[in-house]
Amino acid sequence: MPLKIVVVGAGLAGLGAAIALNRQGHDIEILEQSGFLNEVGAAIHMAPNATRILKDWGCNLEDLQPVHCNKMRLWDHQGNLIHTPVVTKDAQEALGIYDEWLLTHRVDLHNTLRGLAAKEVNGKKPTIHLRSRVASVDPEAGVVTLEDGTKYTGDLIIGADGMHSRCVSSVIGGPTKKESTGQNCFRFLIPVSKMKSNPVTASLLEKMGSGAVDVFTTEDRRIVVYPCRQGDLLNIAAIHPSGADSSARESSWLDSGNLDSLLETCSVFSPELQEMCKLAEDLKLWSLASRSPPRTFIRGKLALIGDAAHPTLPHQGQGGAQSLEDGAALGALFTPECTKDDIPSRLELYNKVRYGRSVTVMLMSKVSDDRRGQMLDELRTYVPDAELPPDMFSYTWSSYPCREAQQLLRAAQRPEHYQRHIRTHTKEKPFACVECGQQFSRVDSLARHHGTKHENIVPNGSSHTSERRRVAQACKQCNLSKVRCDGQKPCQRCQKNGADCVYQSPQKRKLANAAATTHSSNSKRHRGTATPQNWEPSLTPDQQDDEGASAQLAEDIISLPSPTIHSMTQLQPTPSTVNVRSMETAEEFGSGSHLTSHIPAATHESTSTLLATDAMGFESFLGLDIDANVLSGILEQCPPLNDGPNDLWLASAETEFSSSPLNTFSRIARPFLPLTPSAVAEIYGHDHSLEIDEAMEPRRYSPTTITIDAQLSFPDMEGLPIERVDEENFAHVNDVPAAAVEEVHRVARIMQGNPTFPPFTELKIPPLPVINSWVQLYFEHFHPVFPILHKPSFCTPGTHWLLIFVVSAIGAQFSGLPHAQTCSRAMHELVRRQSMHLCENLNVHARELWLMRVFLLNLLGLRYSGERRALEVAEVYQAVPVTVARRSQIFRSIVSLQKIHQLELPNAQKWQIWTLDEERRRTGYAIWLADTAFSIHFELSSIVRDDEMQNTLPQEEELWEASTAQGWATFPTRTSRNKPFTLEHIASDRNWPAAWSKTGTLGKQAIIQLLLNAVSGHQKFSGSSSSVSSEVDKDLRQLLEVTENEEERSSHELKVCATHRLMILYALMVNNIPKLALLPTALKIKGRQLSEFDLGKIADEWGAVPHQGRSAIFYAARVLETVRSHHCAHFSTPVFFFRAALVIWLYSSLCTPQCYTSPATEAPSITLRAPDWGGMSAVEWINTGWGRIKLPGIGHIMSDRGRSRFLDESIMSLRALKYWGISRIYEQVLTRLRAP
């Protein structure tokens, strides 16, 4: 049934949309406020992106009385040729297009569109209502009300009522606000004959020739000249600053201009151009006013097009073309089979196709072409991932809205949509069985009927039975794996995998039969082999011999224990060997000769999920030599991509032993063979590490002896030349006092004799100059990206010696001195011991701020040192800084910042109070950031809840870095006016840029972390819609734009900007990838431990939303490039780099490039390289998959060679990240993936 569509406005956009939608068979009514009696306007460009649409609509381009444009030339104000930016033929060949670039009069174009709209297509044509001025539009009800009270109701409303649109007010929910661009434009026409008759202008006309657009320019104004009406008229536009001239009405064609004003405006141009202006006819003055685009082009049943959606100024000559593109996109989306129910989804596709491109063109058209770069910031407020088009001609001319709309529509549609449409609107039952003629209203019902009633009459092995159809019941293996089963016994998939094929009774039948005690099983279990005959009830003697041979079991067989056994003490020993003869005696109890043929389905289900496993192989996990097919009888099947055996124990509490209906099966008299105590001990005593890749994942730690696992010896740092040590002394803070190092020595000597810890084998603490230089390295590299310490007061008499020492330990990781990293690890172990020693001997230390920071910094050093034992120790001590922070109420605000500034005290005292309060605040946020980072980086549970963070965000860095009270005092006025922000406030307001500008580095990282928590599912913002992912994506891209605008800073600030940008890019990458464990998935793919089905399932997850997968690759590439090209000293850097590399490797391994139907058209090559990151070609690739993506220095990544080269480059980059030792573990993983 055709849709009833109301088009508001009969301008170029409205007529174009009516033509396109009428060609699809819909009923169109057009409401036009004018009477078509006074058509106005000047000449207009019809670029190739517009003429190809007109030709598709059946337009005869000669009806436009056009002039074919051959080139565009740029002249200076005296008429000297500067250059020719565009030659049409060359541009067409470069873009592979051959559509015309035409120059025509707007009236001619409008009349041509009116003529097209008046033609009947399939017996229909739009109805135009003139003098119908719209008063209001209800987008939800689809009702348009005229000023005379007449109402028009439609299934779809198209708002094409121009710059002064009533429809756009209905979309944005309020009145529109027009904005002046500070420019006016004189537009006028001159007959060519008049130009020729004037000797002065005749020479100018001869110099310009015909068939070109000529632009004469100065610094602030320009004159644009081009012909129309088959070359009989010249159209001239004189664009100039508006100044104080307010005589022009906003965006009006009807204001007559003043010739004297025109001549005064053009007085700086050559005499020939001034003489040309004197010949002006029909002079109009047009104020180049505009308005901001709406945030969306759709609402309810309403779609905006043309100037109603994107009022486009004349600088790019694309206003009319963009209007026609809108109409063409609507025509491609609202196809004849579109129903009322499909309208919302089709409007979403329309907005997706048109919003980004048309808004880009709109904003680029606000200024002249040489000033387009100034509009990029404004553009990104509407299209956050927008990039500056390299040139507007290639950007606009290569636009194919119909093609893009059709591609999106095909991706969104499913084959059964049309069948559902038929059933809904015709009440027919088109699905009839070919065997018996019975009709069904659902195709799956027909398939089920055919499989159960007629399967036996179809020849075995025919193509008909091999089709992918539904069956009455799927086996349990296929059901759990969510794949289609062929219904055979055993099914084809179980045969192929050599698995047991079990058909369970339906749940209602299972419950009804729960009390039965019959010896025959309610389930059908079959051993899948290569010969389908092995499931026949009767076998030949030869077959019986073969069957007996196949039934030989491994010696150490483990069978299923009775479901009634709940405690380990009830397990009884079992003989070490079980052979076929012993199994034959089971016939007396009603058992068959197959171990797996008589286990009830309920018993199989009741097995604890504690023993669930995946494709890695449970038998290798146990370390036992067990027949895999026997194990399949006692193990639950689970999804193939668990993170590893450690995660299996989390499911142990969800056993089915307590299910009362299933316990009735325990009364069946059967010879169960229970697990032996030794086997149980093996299960519970295993270290749960995957042997095949034990050295891969950072948390896979196999303890040996403490002297091997821990760094218990200090390298000798005494003999280093003082000159080399001084090279690392950046003098950021005061020199380390000798008393601090002496105190470390004293406590270390005490602890060496204390049996609490194993003693150090070599206790050679670095000398004072080395310790001092490493403290300076901390403030040079790590402090800018994690500023929890107060530089002006550090290394003063009030600084605790252990805090100085842990700062030096982290600084050592950035040192180039020999053995510095080894010494750093030993220092962190010493700090761990000494901090615990101090707490044990004087517990009051646990309430002091310095010790919280010691715990925090030392945990960071342990976590990211690259030592597996240290990482496990850090996991054990994860709660320590959180606990002491809670005890001291660090997460709460104690002192009002405003009250500090209102104190009647000297500046030095107020600064001291403020510093102490800010230290508390920064320490609290640093603990929260480290805790959540530990959770995200190592997939652990965080301890601090987001709602615990009740303290305000840290203050700006300029306050924190102020070196004196006098310097600090210059900022209080600004600070006291700032509204304090907490995590709760910013999470509810979601005004991220406002909070971003009013906080320091740690506060900005907290904002990013909140959004990353939302991406990971740990955070839910109040008032957020169901599409949290898209909202967070938009917020992150907004912050990314902010960080990219912070580049003009000092070197230290640039480090911070690069770190924040890295974090945001990582969050954007994670937000667009499927929710799967990256490292286990990669290792299983590399180890060929996944079946083709499992690989296909993972690939389907990537392909479910293709543009998100490609967006993830785009952001992953930016993560890698940011790490390579910037000094990123944050501890998360190697984690982000490694995961980005895994994302690209997985995508390259799993996803196939887009297949293109036209072999003659080669997909463009797109390199993701700074600064433009592939430009609009990359955007096109993300949206449509059109293109061959490449990385700089690597090339094409979708091939084996490209993947190998990519891994080589990534391994080298990780080696360069030597500051945090965990990069060495990640390097090992990539080396494992690189191995053949």
Secondary structure, 3 states (H helix, E strand, C coil): CCCEEEEECCCHHHHHHHHHHHCCCCEEEEECCCCCCCCCCCEEEECHHHHHHHHHCCCCHHHHCCEECCEEEEEECCCCEEEEEEEHHHHHHHHCCCCCCEEEEHHHHHHHHHHHHHCCECCECCEEECCCCEEEEECCCCEEEECCCCEEECCEEEECCCCCCCHHHHHHCCCCCEEEEEEEEEEEEEEHHHHHHCHHHHHHHHHHCCCEEEEEECCCCEEEEEEEHHHCEEEEEEEEECCCCCCCCECCCCCECCHHHHHHHCCCCCHHHHHHHHCCEEEEEEEEEEECCCCCCEECCEEECHHHHCCCCHHHCCHHHHHHHHHHHHHHHCCCCCCHHHHHHHHHHHHHHHHHHHHHHHHHCCCCHHHHHHHHHHHHHHCCCCCCCCCHHHHHHCCCHHHHHHHHHHHHCCCHHHHHHHHHHHCCCCEECCCCCCEECCHHHHHHHHHHHCHHHCCCCCCCCCCCCCCCCCCHHHHHHCCCCCCCCCCHHHHHHCCEEEECCCHHHHHHCCCCCCCCCCCEEEECCCCHHHHCCCCCHHHHHHHHHHCCCCCCCCCCCCCCCCCHHHCCCCCCCCCHHHHHHHHHHCCCCCHHHCCCHHHHHHCCHHHCECCCCHHHHHCCCCCHHHHHHHCCECCCCCCCHHHHHHHHHCCCCCCHHHHHHHHCCCCCCCCCHHHHHHHHHCCCCCHHHCCCCCCCCCCCCHHHHCCCECCCCCCCCHHHHHCCCCCCCCCCCHHHHHHHHHHHHHHHCCCCCCCCCECCCCCHHHHHHHHHHHHHHHHHHCCCCCHHHCCCCCCCHHHHHHHHHHHHCCCCCCCHHHHHHHHHHHHHHHHHHHHHHCHHHHHCHHHHHHHHHHHHHHHCCCCHHHHHHHHHCCHHHHHHHHHCCCCCCCCCHHHHHHCCCCHHHHHHHHHHHHHHHHHHHHHHHHHHHHHHHHCCCCCCCHHHCCCECCCCHHHHCCCCHHHHHCCHHHHHHCCCCEHHHHHHHCCHHHHHCCCCHHHHHHHHHHHHHHHHCCCCCCCCCCCHHHHHHHHHHHHHHHHHCCCCCCHHHHHHHHHHHHHHHHHHHHHCCCCCCHHHHHHHHHCCCCCHHHHHHHHHHHHCCHHHHHHHHHHHHHHHHHHHHCCCCCCCHHHHHHHHHHHHHHHHHHCCCCCCCCCCCCCCEEECCCCCCCHHHHHHHHHHCCCEEEECCCEECCCHHHHHHHHHHHHHHHHHCCCCCHHHHHHHHHHHHHCC
